[in-house]
Amino acid sequence: MQITVSEDARDFQRRNWSALVQQDPAGSFFHQPAYLKLYWEEFGESPEHLLLVFGADDDDTQVAAVGFERSGDVLRFLGGTEITDYLGPVALPEAKATFVDELWDVLLERTDWASADLWGLADDTGWYDLFAEAATARGLAVAEAPDHDGVAPFLSLPPTWAGYLDALPAKMRHEVKRKANKLEAEAGPVRIVTAGTEDLVPLLDRFVELHRLSEGPKGVFMVPGMAHCSVGAGPNAFGKRHEQRAGDRCGP
């Protein structure tokens, strides 16, 4: 496998790996280069702290990609643990093991990091075990920090609101309906608006405004950079297949 290392943010676009996100079962919206580019532009500490690594087969076809950022001498997956639970690489399934082996060899040749704090690898994708096994084989110490390895909740939701209500326990269903009736009685008729490509950004602005009105950590979370990232990411999500998961969150 041919490995290419880049510290150039222009490679988010020049080496666009969106197709790999579609082909890797672990791929999500938060692996898309458009999202990672936006995240880096908002939260990257310094241009030289960006590290993109690409794997290609003998025909020079891109088969794997991953982004890192350095904070001091600590290497982390690009994307922000405060935004999503799903980080790390994407690859063609048959290329994953080779890519991880080659990736560690490339990283160990570098002198600009001392430890790797690799959050965000879902346990059921195989990436977690591949990284740990390859690191151990190269003499690295691997530790699973209790505060780093929590389980991101996953909830399969029915496709309709009516189906969701039917699946609730009777008492909870009654409470949801009671609160909906109370809202309409006190605030007037309520209508549900579904965002489309034309009105998405204004509705996202409203989402940010409501987020900031929240009490506690949820309200404090939406700082200007986070608000810009949230609004900017919205249009990039439309028209792209990505797996919605309950653990993909925009706040603590």
PLY file of the C-alpha trace (Angstrom):
ply
format ascii 1.0
element vertex 252
property float x
property float y
property float z
element edge 251
property int vertex1
property int vertex2
end_header
0.00 0.00 0.00
1.23 3.49 -0.86
0.99 5.97 2.03
0.81 9.72 1.50
1.15 12.17 4.38
-0.03 15.75 4.04
-0.07 18.81 6.29
-1.83 20.88 3.64
-5.48 21.77 4.32
-6.09 22.06 0.57
-6.06 18.25 0.48
-9.48 18.16 2.09
-10.69 19.01 -1.40
-7.84 17.84 -3.64
-7.95 14.32 -2.17
-11.68 14.27 -1.45
-12.42 10.90 0.20
-16.23 11.17 0.28
-16.54 7.95 -1.73
-14.69 6.04 1.00
-17.12 7.36 3.61
-19.92 5.77 1.59
-18.07 2.46 1.22
-16.94 2.03 4.83
-19.79 0.74 7.06
-18.29 2.84 9.87
-18.47 6.01 7.77
-20.68 8.84 9.01
-21.27 12.48 8.18
-18.51 13.32 10.66
-15.97 11.48 8.50
-16.79 13.57 5.44
-13.93 15.83 4.29
-16.37 18.76 4.01
-17.20 18.50 7.72
-13.57 17.93 8.79
-12.44 20.93 6.70
-15.02 23.11 8.41
-14.04 21.79 11.83
-10.36 22.47 11.13
-11.03 26.01 9.90
-12.96 26.79 13.07
-10.95 24.97 15.73
-7.51 24.12 14.33
-4.89 25.51 16.68
-2.13 26.05 14.11
-1.64 25.09 10.43
1.31 22.81 11.21
-0.83 20.81 13.65
-2.88 19.25 10.84
-1.95 15.78 9.61
-3.81 13.94 6.83
-2.81 10.39 5.86
-4.01 8.58 2.73
-3.62 5.00 1.57
-3.68 3.96 -2.10
-3.43 0.59 -3.84
-0.99 -0.32 -6.59
-3.24 1.35 -9.19
-3.06 4.60 -7.18
-6.73 4.29 -6.23
-7.43 5.82 -2.84
-8.51 3.09 -0.40
-8.14 4.74 3.02
-7.97 8.15 4.69
-7.69 9.62 8.17
-7.17 13.05 9.69
-5.29 13.96 12.87
-4.67 17.13 14.81
-1.92 17.79 17.32
-2.47 19.57 20.61
1.01 20.12 21.99
2.64 16.72 21.65
-0.65 14.78 21.78
-2.04 13.32 18.56
-5.83 13.06 18.21
-8.28 12.15 15.49
-9.60 15.20 13.67
-13.24 16.11 14.24
-13.82 17.09 17.85
-14.93 14.79 20.66
-17.12 17.60 21.93
-19.18 17.35 18.72
-19.38 13.66 17.83
-18.62 10.20 19.18
-17.53 8.92 15.75
-14.00 9.75 14.62
-11.06 8.00 13.02
-10.31 6.59 9.57
-12.43 5.30 6.72
-11.31 2.65 4.25
-12.40 -0.09 1.94
-13.09 -3.10 4.22
-10.34 -5.21 2.65
-7.76 -2.42 3.13
-8.33 -1.64 6.82
-5.77 -3.94 8.45
-2.96 -3.07 6.03
-3.69 0.64 6.33
-3.50 0.58 10.14
-0.17 -1.25 10.02
1.28 1.19 7.50
-0.20 4.13 9.37
1.54 3.24 12.64
4.85 2.79 10.82
4.51 6.26 9.28
3.48 7.88 12.55
6.37 6.31 14.46
8.82 7.90 12.04
7.63 11.35 13.13
9.03 13.25 16.11
6.26 15.83 16.55
4.08 13.77 18.92
4.66 11.81 22.13
1.29 10.18 22.81
-1.83 9.38 20.82
-5.20 9.99 22.45
-7.47 8.23 19.98
-11.08 8.70 21.04
-14.07 7.94 18.89
-13.51 4.45 17.43
-16.77 2.52 17.57
-16.16 -0.94 19.02
-18.26 -2.79 16.45
-16.41 -1.47 13.39
-13.14 -3.36 13.90
-11.03 -0.19 13.89
-10.57 -0.19 17.67
-9.01 -3.67 17.78
-6.88 -3.04 14.70
-5.31 0.09 16.19
-4.71 -1.53 19.58
-3.21 -4.73 18.17
-0.93 -2.91 15.73
0.27 -0.51 18.45
1.02 -3.37 20.86
2.91 -5.25 18.14
5.19 -2.22 17.76
6.00 -2.05 21.45
3.65 0.82 22.31
1.77 0.86 25.59
-2.00 0.82 25.07
-4.28 2.02 27.88
-8.07 2.23 27.91
-8.86 5.26 30.03
-12.21 4.87 31.84
-13.28 8.42 30.96
-12.41 7.90 27.28
-14.16 4.63 26.57
-17.79 5.28 27.35
-20.42 3.67 25.18
-22.22 6.00 22.79
-25.95 5.18 22.93
-27.65 3.90 19.81
-31.38 4.13 19.31
-33.26 2.83 16.28
-36.25 5.11 15.79
-39.47 4.33 13.91
-39.82 6.25 10.64
-42.91 8.22 11.77
-43.95 10.24 14.83
-47.04 8.08 15.20
-44.88 4.97 15.19
-42.63 6.52 17.83
-45.60 7.29 20.08
-46.98 3.78 19.68
-43.67 2.32 20.82
-43.67 4.29 24.08
-45.05 2.91 27.35
-48.65 4.00 27.84
-47.83 6.38 30.70
-45.06 8.14 28.78
-47.19 8.35 25.63
-49.97 9.98 27.65
-47.47 12.48 29.12
-46.10 13.44 25.69
-49.59 14.04 24.35
-50.57 16.00 27.49
-47.59 18.32 27.07
-48.32 18.79 23.36
-51.92 19.74 24.18
-50.72 22.13 26.89
-48.28 23.79 24.47
-51.03 24.36 21.91
-53.44 25.66 24.56
-50.95 28.17 25.96
-48.99 29.15 22.85
-51.60 28.68 20.15
-51.60 26.28 17.20
-48.22 24.69 16.54
-47.01 23.57 13.13
-44.04 21.33 12.35
-41.66 22.69 9.72
-39.32 20.37 7.84
-36.13 22.00 6.62
-35.29 21.80 2.93
-32.19 22.83 1.02
-33.51 26.38 0.50
-34.51 27.26 4.05
-32.07 25.11 6.00
-29.60 27.86 6.95
-32.21 30.27 8.40
-33.70 27.40 10.41
-30.25 26.43 11.65
-29.78 30.01 12.81
-32.97 29.60 14.81
-31.66 26.32 16.20
-28.50 28.07 17.40
-30.58 30.83 18.99
-32.74 28.32 20.89
-29.63 26.37 21.92
-28.15 29.50 23.50
-31.34 30.11 25.45
-30.98 26.72 27.14
-29.89 26.53 30.75
-26.69 24.90 32.01
-23.91 23.39 29.87
-26.13 23.12 26.79
-26.46 26.89 26.51
-22.81 27.60 27.26
-21.70 25.06 24.65
-22.86 27.13 21.67
-19.93 29.55 21.50
-19.47 31.55 18.24
-17.08 29.02 16.68
-19.38 26.12 17.49
-22.37 28.01 16.12
-20.57 28.69 12.85
-19.52 25.05 12.61
-23.09 23.85 13.23
-24.63 26.19 10.66
-21.88 25.59 8.10
-22.11 21.80 8.42
-25.85 21.70 7.72
-25.80 22.28 3.94
-22.93 19.80 3.57
-25.10 17.11 5.16
-27.92 17.49 2.64
-27.81 15.17 -0.32
-25.19 12.91 1.25
-25.89 9.46 2.61
-24.78 9.31 6.19
-25.86 7.15 9.04
-27.81 8.94 11.73
-26.86 7.70 15.17
-28.06 8.74 18.57
-24.45 9.16 19.70
-23.71 11.83 17.08
-24.30 14.89 19.16
-23.80 18.63 18.98
-23.27 19.11 22.69
-22.37 17.42 25.95
0 1
1 2
2 3
3 4
4 5
5 6
6 7
7 8
8 9
9 10
10 11
11 12
12 13
13 14
14 15
15 16
16 17
17 18
18 19
19 20
20 21
21 22
22 23
23 24
24 25
25 26
26 27
27 28
28 29
29 30
30 31
31 32
32 33
33 34
34 35
35 36
36 37
37 38
38 39
39 40
40 41
41 42
42 43
43 44
44 45
45 46
46 47
47 48
48 49
49 50
50 51
51 52
52 53
53 54
54 55
55 56
56 57
57 58
58 59
59 60
60 61
61 62
62 63
63 64
64 65
65 66
66 67
67 68
68 69
69 70
70 71
71 72
72 73
73 74
74 75
75 76
76 77
77 78
78 79
79 80
80 81
81 82
82 83
83 84
84 85
85 86
86 87
87 88
88 89
89 90
90 91
91 92
92 93
93 94
94 95
95 96
96 97
97 98
98 99
99 100
100 101
101 102
102 103
103 104
104 105
105 106
106 107
107 108
108 109
109 110
110 111
111 112
112 113
113 114
114 115
115 116
116 117
117 118
118 119
119 120
120 121
121 122
122 123
123 124
124 125
125 126
126 127
127 128
128 129
129 130
130 131
131 132
132 133
133 134
134 135
135 136
136 137
137 138
138 139
139 140
140 141
141 142
142 143
143 144
144 145
145 146
146 147
147 148
148 149
149 150
150 151
151 152
152 153
153 154
154 155
155 156
156 157
157 158
158 159
159 160
160 161
161 162
162 163
163 164
164 165
165 166
166 167
167 168
168 169
169 170
170 171
171 172
172 173
173 174
174 175
175 176
176 177
177 178
178 179
179 180
180 181
181 182
182 183
183 184
184 185
185 186
186 187
187 188
188 189
189 190
190 191
191 192
192 193
193 194
194 195
195 196
196 197
197 198
198 199
199 200
200 201
201 202
202 203
203 204
204 205
205 206
206 207
207 208
208 209
209 210
210 211
211 212
212 213
213 214
214 215
215 216
216 217
217 218
218 219
219 220
220 221
221 222
222 223
223 224
224 225
225 226
226 227
227 228
228 229
229 230
230 231
231 232
232 233
233 234
234 235
235 236
236 237
237 238
238 239
239 240
240 241
241 242
242 243
243 244
244 245
245 246
246 247
247 248
248 249
249 250
250 251
